[in-house]
Amino acid sequence: MKIVDLIQWFESWNNPDWQESWDNCGWQIQPGVLDQSARVLVCLTPTLAVMEEALSLQAQGIPVNLIFAHHPLIFSPLKSVCQGTPIGEMIHLAITHQIGVYTAHTNFDQVADGTADVLAQLLNLENVEPVVPTQLGLGYGRVGNLAEPLPLAALLPQIQATLNPATLISSPTTDPQMQIKRLAVLGGSGASFIPAVVKSGAQAYLTSDCKFHQFQESRDRNLILIDAGHYATERPACGRLVEKFQTLGLAWAQLSKSDEDFRQVAESGIGKLSVSMPELT
């Protein structure tokens, strides 16, 4: 399948017109590769590390010619393209080595098998619907029911095992055995959707990038907020996208091994320090 045909297929499912006004979906760099057979490296974020991975694959005899990303490379209009800057280097390498960069962002967040929908599937939610519908069958976030109610103390380890986040932060509760039946999910930064999640009847909400006062807001609204991190909540949809590309019979499609979380949890050593106190007499 040629790249032009792949993009046409994709946009029939993820129309770029569905993106938000502030977003920048679609071609970021198109260096004249449309008529080439598609060999696609899929990633969450198009970084220089991912570009270097594509160049390494080319050196190994795999002529990668498209980086397909969720996050846009370019958000704001560029005033210059300079050597030594991350975007400047990406553009230079993309054009020099004939590697296009294409992005599906807020359009991919809304669709079936998009970022939120894949989270709902991984957690086996039933009777799923968008938290915020945008048009028929589409919308941001997903809310649905667990097959059987789970205590929060069991739900959190299930999320940890399923998504393997670097950290998992949840609202404090005096009752870890509280039963969770209805769960909302939204990949990436979803705290702004808290009011809509409350209206959906969800008892708990899995998303990322939540601030201190957003946890406070959730507790005030009797909602358990669960933050699994941006990377862990969106990366699974990238893997699903690779599976879809492979079913199309592309010459080559693979999930990036250089995608980064950009966060590392430091070991504090707390709990490893033993303090001996003298006996008082």
Contacts in CASP RR format, 6 or more apart in sequence:
PFRMAT RR
TARGET T0000
AUTHOR 0000-0000-0000
METHOD contacts of the structure
MODEL  1
MKIVDLIQWFESWNNPDWQESWDNCGWQIQPGVLDQSARVLVCLTPTLAV
MEEALSLQAQGIPVNLIFAHHPLIFSPLKSVCQGTPIGEMIHLAITHQIG
VYTAHTNFDQVADGTADVLAQLLNLENVEPVVPTQLGLGYGRVGNLAEPL
PLAALLPQIQATLNPATLISSPTTDPQMQIKRLAVLGGSGASFIPAVVKS
GAQAYLTSDCKFHQFQESRDRNLILIDAGHYATERPACGRLVEKFQTLGL
AWAQLSKSDEDFRQVAESGIGKLSVSMPELT
1 9 0 8 1.000
1 37 0 8 1.000
1 38 0 8 1.000
1 248 0 8 1.000
1 249 0 8 1.000
1 250 0 8 1.000
1 251 0 8 1.000
2 34 0 8 1.000
2 35 0 8 1.000
2 36 0 8 1.000
2 37 0 8 1.000
2 38 0 8 1.000
3 33 0 8 1.000
3 34 0 8 1.000
3 35 0 8 1.000
3 36 0 8 1.000
3 37 0 8 1.000
3 38 0 8 1.000
3 65 0 8 1.000
3 66 0 8 1.000
4 34 0 8 1.000
4 35 0 8 1.000
5 38 0 8 1.000
6 38 0 8 1.000
6 40 0 8 1.000
6 66 0 8 1.000
6 245 0 8 1.000
6 248 0 8 1.000
6 250 0 8 1.000
7 34 0 8 1.000
7 102 0 8 1.000
9 248 0 8 1.000
10 104 0 8 1.000
13 111 0 8 1.000
14 104 0 8 1.000
14 107 0 8 1.000
14 108 0 8 1.000
14 111 0 8 1.000
15 107 0 8 1.000
16 25 0 8 1.000
16 26 0 8 1.000
16 104 0 8 1.000
16 107 0 8 1.000
17 107 0 8 1.000
18 106 0 8 1.000
18 107 0 8 1.000
18 110 0 8 1.000
18 111 0 8 1.000
18 134 0 8 1.000
18 135 0 8 1.000
18 138 0 8 1.000
19 25 0 8 1.000
19 105 0 8 1.000
19 106 0 8 1.000
19 107 0 8 1.000
20 106 0 8 1.000
22 75 0 8 1.000
23 72 0 8 1.000
23 75 0 8 1.000
23 105 0 8 1.000
23 106 0 8 1.000
24 72 0 8 1.000
24 74 0 8 1.000
24 75 0 8 1.000
24 103 0 8 1.000
24 105 0 8 1.000
25 72 0 8 1.000
25 103 0 8 1.000
25 104 0 8 1.000
25 105 0 8 1.000
25 106 0 8 1.000
25 107 0 8 1.000
25 108 0 8 1.000
26 102 0 8 1.000
26 103 0 8 1.000
26 104 0 8 1.000
27 100 0 8 1.000
27 101 0 8 1.000
27 102 0 8 1.000
27 103 0 8 1.000
28 46 0 8 1.000
28 69 0 8 1.000
28 72 0 8 1.000
28 73 0 8 1.000
28 74 0 8 1.000
28 100 0 8 1.000
28 101 0 8 1.000
28 102 0 8 1.000
28 103 0 8 1.000
29 73 0 8 1.000
29 90 0 8 1.000
29 91 0 8 1.000
29 94 0 8 1.000
29 95 0 8 1.000
29 99 0 8 1.000
29 100 0 8 1.000
29 101 0 8 1.000
30 100 0 8 1.000
30 102 0 8 1.000
31 94 0 8 1.000
31 95 0 8 1.000
31 98 0 8 1.000
31 99 0 8 1.000
31 100 0 8 1.000
32 98 0 8 1.000
33 65 0 8 1.000
33 66 0 8 1.000
33 98 0 8 1.000
33 99 0 8 1.000
33 100 0 8 1.000
36 65 0 8 1.000
36 98 0 8 1.000
37 250 0 8 1.000
37 251 0 8 1.000
38 65 0 8 1.000
38 66 0 8 1.000
38 245 0 8 1.000
38 250 0 8 1.000
38 251 0 8 1.000
38 253 0 8 1.000
39 62 0 8 1.000
39 63 0 8 1.000
39 64 0 8 1.000
39 65 0 8 1.000
39 66 0 8 1.000
39 250 0 8 1.000
39 251 0 8 1.000
39 252 0 8 1.000
39 253 0 8 1.000
40 64 0 8 1.000
40 66 0 8 1.000
40 67 0 8 1.000
40 68 0 8 1.000
40 245 0 8 1.000
40 250 0 8 1.000
40 252 0 8 1.000
40 253 0 8 1.000
40 254 0 8 1.000
41 50 0 8 1.000
41 53 0 8 1.000
41 54 0 8 1.000
41 57 0 8 1.000
41 64 0 8 1.000
41 66 0 8 1.000
41 67 0 8 1.000
41 68 0 8 1.000
41 254 0 8 1.000
41 256 0 8 1.000
42 68 0 8 1.000
42 69 0 8 1.000
42 238 0 8 1.000
42 239 0 8 1.000
42 241 0 8 1.000
42 242 0 8 1.000
42 245 0 8 1.000
42 253 0 8 1.000
42 254 0 8 1.000
42 255 0 8 1.000
42 256 0 8 1.000
43 50 0 8 1.000
43 67 0 8 1.000
43 68 0 8 1.000
43 69 0 8 1.000
43 70 0 8 1.000
43 238 0 8 1.000
43 255 0 8 1.000
43 256 0 8 1.000
43 258 0 8 1.000
43 259 0 8 1.000
44 69 0 8 1.000
44 70 0 8 1.000
44 71 0 8 1.000
44 231 0 8 1.000
44 234 0 8 1.000
44 235 0 8 1.000
44 238 0 8 1.000
44 256 0 8 1.000
44 259 0 8 1.000
45 69 0 8 1.000
45 70 0 8 1.000
45 71 0 8 1.000
45 259 0 8 1.000
45 260 0 8 1.000
46 67 0 8 1.000
46 69 0 8 1.000
46 71 0 8 1.000
46 72 0 8 1.000
46 73 0 8 1.000
46 90 0 8 1.000
46 101 0 8 1.000
46 103 0 8 1.000
47 86 0 8 1.000
47 258 0 8 1.000
47 259 0 8 1.000
47 260 0 8 1.000
48 86 0 8 1.000
48 89 0 8 1.000
48 90 0 8 1.000
48 93 0 8 1.000
49 258 0 8 1.000
49 259 0 8 1.000
49 260 0 8 1.000
50 67 0 8 1.000
50 69 0 8 1.000
50 256 0 8 1.000
50 258 0 8 1.000
50 259 0 8 1.000
51 67 0 8 1.000
51 89 0 8 1.000
51 90 0 8 1.000
51 93 0 8 1.000
51 94 0 8 1.000
51 99 0 8 1.000
52 258 0 8 1.000
53 256 0 8 1.000
53 257 0 8 1.000
53 258 0 8 1.000
54 64 0 8 1.000
54 67 0 8 1.000
54 97 0 8 1.000
54 99 0 8 1.000
55 93 0 8 1.000
55 97 0 8 1.000
55 99 0 8 1.000
57 64 0 8 1.000
58 64 0 8 1.000
58 97 0 8 1.000
62 252 0 8 1.000
64 99 0 8 1.000
64 252 0 8 1.000
65 98 0 8 1.000
65 99 0 8 1.000
65 100 0 8 1.000
66 99 0 8 1.000
66 100 0 8 1.000
66 101 0 8 1.000
66 102 0 8 1.000
67 94 0 8 1.000
67 99 0 8 1.000
67 100 0 8 1.000
67 101 0 8 1.000
67 102 0 8 1.000
68 102 0 8 1.000
68 103 0 8 1.000
68 104 0 8 1.000
68 241 0 8 1.000
68 245 0 8 1.000
69 101 0 8 1.000
69 102 0 8 1.000
69 103 0 8 1.000
69 104 0 8 1.000
70 103 0 8 1.000
70 104 0 8 1.000
70 105 0 8 1.000
70 108 0 8 1.000
70 115 0 8 1.000
70 234 0 8 1.000
70 237 0 8 1.000
70 238 0 8 1.000
71 103 0 8 1.000
71 105 0 8 1.000
72 103 0 8 1.000
72 105 0 8 1.000
73 87 0 8 1.000
73 90 0 8 1.000
73 101 0 8 1.000
73 103 0 8 1.000
74 87 0 8 1.000
78 87 0 8 1.000
81 87 0 8 1.000
81 88 0 8 1.000
81 91 0 8 1.000
82 88 0 8 1.000
83 89 0 8 1.000
83 92 0 8 1.000
90 101 0 8 1.000
93 99 0 8 1.000
94 100 0 8 1.000
94 101 0 8 1.000
108 114 0 8 1.000
108 115 0 8 1.000
108 237 0 8 1.000
109 115 0 8 1.000
109 116 0 8 1.000
109 139 0 8 1.000
109 140 0 8 1.000
109 141 0 8 1.000
109 187 0 8 1.000
110 116 0 8 1.000
110 130 0 8 1.000
110 134 0 8 1.000
110 138 0 8 1.000
110 139 0 8 1.000
110 140 0 8 1.000
111 117 0 8 1.000
111 138 0 8 1.000
112 137 0 8 1.000
112 138 0 8 1.000
113 237 0 8 1.000
113 240 0 8 1.000
113 241 0 8 1.000
113 244 0 8 1.000
114 237 0 8 1.000
114 240 0 8 1.000
115 186 0 8 1.000
115 187 0 8 1.000
115 188 0 8 1.000
115 233 0 8 1.000
115 234 0 8 1.000
115 237 0 8 1.000
116 130 0 8 1.000
116 131 0 8 1.000
116 139 0 8 1.000
116 140 0 8 1.000
116 141 0 8 1.000
116 142 0 8 1.000
116 185 0 8 1.000
116 186 0 8 1.000
116 187 0 8 1.000
117 128 0 8 1.000
117 142 0 8 1.000
117 237 0 8 1.000
118 236 0 8 1.000
118 237 0 8 1.000
118 240 0 8 1.000
119 142 0 8 1.000
119 185 0 8 1.000
119 186 0 8 1.000
119 187 0 8 1.000
119 206 0 8 1.000
119 233 0 8 1.000
119 236 0 8 1.000
119 237 0 8 1.000
120 128 0 8 1.000
120 142 0 8 1.000
120 144 0 8 1.000
120 185 0 8 1.000
122 162 0 8 1.000
122 163 0 8 1.000
122 236 0 8 1.000
123 146 0 8 1.000
123 158 0 8 1.000
123 159 0 8 1.000
123 162 0 8 1.000
123 183 0 8 1.000
123 185 0 8 1.000
123 206 0 8 1.000
124 146 0 8 1.000
124 147 0 8 1.000
125 142 0 8 1.000
125 143 0 8 1.000
125 144 0 8 1.000
125 145 0 8 1.000
125 146 0 8 1.000
125 183 0 8 1.000
125 185 0 8 1.000
126 144 0 8 1.000
126 145 0 8 1.000
126 146 0 8 1.000
126 147 0 8 1.000
127 144 0 8 1.000
127 145 0 8 1.000
128 142 0 8 1.000
128 143 0 8 1.000
128 144 0 8 1.000
129 142 0 8 1.000
129 143 0 8 1.000
129 144 0 8 1.000
130 137 0 8 1.000
130 138 0 8 1.000
130 139 0 8 1.000
130 140 0 8 1.000
130 141 0 8 1.000
130 142 0 8 1.000
130 143 0 8 1.000
131 139 0 8 1.000
131 140 0 8 1.000
131 141 0 8 1.000
131 142 0 8 1.000
131 143 0 8 1.000
131 184 0 8 1.000
131 186 0 8 1.000
131 193 0 8 1.000
131 196 0 8 1.000
131 197 0 8 1.000
131 200 0 8 1.000
131 202 0 8 1.000
132 139 0 8 1.000
132 140 0 8 1.000
132 141 0 8 1.000
132 193 0 8 1.000
132 196 0 8 1.000
133 139 0 8 1.000
134 140 0 8 1.000
140 186 0 8 1.000
140 193 0 8 1.000
141 184 0 8 1.000
141 185 0 8 1.000
141 186 0 8 1.000
141 187 0 8 1.000
141 193 0 8 1.000
142 184 0 8 1.000
142 185 0 8 1.000
142 186 0 8 1.000
143 182 0 8 1.000
143 183 0 8 1.000
143 184 0 8 1.000
143 185 0 8 1.000
143 197 0 8 1.000
143 200 0 8 1.000
143 201 0 8 1.000
143 202 0 8 1.000
144 182 0 8 1.000
144 183 0 8 1.000
144 184 0 8 1.000
144 202 0 8 1.000
145 181 0 8 1.000
145 182 0 8 1.000
145 183 0 8 1.000
146 155 0 8 1.000
146 180 0 8 1.000
146 181 0 8 1.000
146 182 0 8 1.000
146 183 0 8 1.000
149 179 0 8 1.000
149 180 0 8 1.000
149 181 0 8 1.000
150 158 0 8 1.000
150 179 0 8 1.000
150 180 0 8 1.000
151 176 0 8 1.000
151 177 0 8 1.000
151 178 0 8 1.000
151 179 0 8 1.000
151 180 0 8 1.000
152 170 0 8 1.000
152 173 0 8 1.000
152 175 0 8 1.000
152 176 0 8 1.000
152 177 0 8 1.000
152 178 0 8 1.000
152 180 0 8 1.000
152 204 0 8 1.000
152 224 0 8 1.000
153 176 0 8 1.000
153 177 0 8 1.000
155 180 0 8 1.000
155 183 0 8 1.000
155 204 0 8 1.000
156 168 0 8 1.000
156 170 0 8 1.000
156 226 0 8 1.000
159 165 0 8 1.000
159 168 0 8 1.000
159 206 0 8 1.000
159 226 0 8 1.000
159 228 0 8 1.000
160 168 0 8 1.000
163 228 0 8 1.000
163 232 0 8 1.000
163 233 0 8 1.000
163 236 0 8 1.000
164 232 0 8 1.000
165 228 0 8 1.000
165 229 0 8 1.000
165 231 0 8 1.000
165 232 0 8 1.000
165 233 0 8 1.000
166 229 0 8 1.000
166 231 0 8 1.000
166 232 0 8 1.000
166 261 0 8 1.000
166 263 0 8 1.000
166 264 0 8 1.000
166 265 0 8 1.000
167 227 0 8 1.000
167 228 0 8 1.000
167 229 0 8 1.000
167 265 0 8 1.000
168 226 0 8 1.000
168 227 0 8 1.000
168 228 0 8 1.000
169 210 0 8 1.000
169 215 0 8 1.000
169 226 0 8 1.000
169 227 0 8 1.000
170 224 0 8 1.000
170 225 0 8 1.000
170 226 0 8 1.000
170 227 0 8 1.000
171 215 0 8 1.000
171 218 0 8 1.000
171 219 0 8 1.000
171 223 0 8 1.000
171 224 0 8 1.000
171 225 0 8 1.000
171 226 0 8 1.000
172 219 0 8 1.000
173 224 0 8 1.000
178 203 0 8 1.000
178 224 0 8 1.000
180 203 0 8 1.000
180 204 0 8 1.000
180 224 0 8 1.000
181 203 0 8 1.000
182 200 0 8 1.000
182 201 0 8 1.000
182 202 0 8 1.000
182 203 0 8 1.000
182 204 0 8 1.000
183 202 0 8 1.000
183 203 0 8 1.000
183 204 0 8 1.000
183 205 0 8 1.000
183 206 0 8 1.000
184 197 0 8 1.000
184 200 0 8 1.000
184 202 0 8 1.000
184 204 0 8 1.000
184 205 0 8 1.000
184 206 0 8 1.000
185 205 0 8 1.000
185 206 0 8 1.000
185 207 0 8 1.000
185 233 0 8 1.000
186 193 0 8 1.000
186 205 0 8 1.000
186 206 0 8 1.000
186 207 0 8 1.000
186 233 0 8 1.000
187 207 0 8 1.000
187 208 0 8 1.000
187 230 0 8 1.000
187 233 0 8 1.000
187 234 0 8 1.000
188 207 0 8 1.000
188 208 0 8 1.000
188 209 0 8 1.000
188 229 0 8 1.000
188 230 0 8 1.000
188 233 0 8 1.000
188 234 0 8 1.000
189 207 0 8 1.000
189 208 0 8 1.000
189 209 0 8 1.000
189 230 0 8 1.000
190 207 0 8 1.000
190 208 0 8 1.000
190 209 0 8 1.000
190 210 0 8 1.000
191 207 0 8 1.000
191 209 0 8 1.000
191 210 0 8 1.000
191 211 0 8 1.000
191 214 0 8 1.000
191 225 0 8 1.000
193 207 0 8 1.000
194 205 0 8 1.000
194 214 0 8 1.000
194 217 0 8 1.000
194 218 0 8 1.000
194 221 0 8 1.000
194 223 0 8 1.000
194 225 0 8 1.000
195 221 0 8 1.000
197 205 0 8 1.000
197 223 0 8 1.000
198 221 0 8 1.000
198 223 0 8 1.000
202 223 0 8 1.000
203 223 0 8 1.000
203 224 0 8 1.000
204 223 0 8 1.000
204 224 0 8 1.000
204 225 0 8 1.000
204 226 0 8 1.000
205 218 0 8 1.000
205 223 0 8 1.000
205 224 0 8 1.000
205 225 0 8 1.000
205 226 0 8 1.000
206 226 0 8 1.000
206 228 0 8 1.000
206 233 0 8 1.000
207 225 0 8 1.000
207 226 0 8 1.000
207 227 0 8 1.000
207 228 0 8 1.000
207 233 0 8 1.000
208 227 0 8 1.000
208 228 0 8 1.000
208 229 0 8 1.000
208 230 0 8 1.000
208 232 0 8 1.000
208 233 0 8 1.000
209 227 0 8 1.000
209 229 0 8 1.000
209 230 0 8 1.000
210 225 0 8 1.000
210 227 0 8 1.000
214 225 0 8 1.000
215 225 0 8 1.000
218 224 0 8 1.000
218 225 0 8 1.000
219 225 0 8 1.000
229 263 0 8 1.000
230 261 0 8 1.000
231 259 0 8 1.000
231 260 0 8 1.000
231 261 0 8 1.000
231 262 0 8 1.000
231 263 0 8 1.000
232 261 0 8 1.000
235 259 0 8 1.000
238 255 0 8 1.000
238 256 0 8 1.000
238 259 0 8 1.000
239 255 0 8 1.000
242 253 0 8 1.000
242 254 0 8 1.000
242 255 0 8 1.000
245 253 0 8 1.000
246 253 0 8 1.000
END
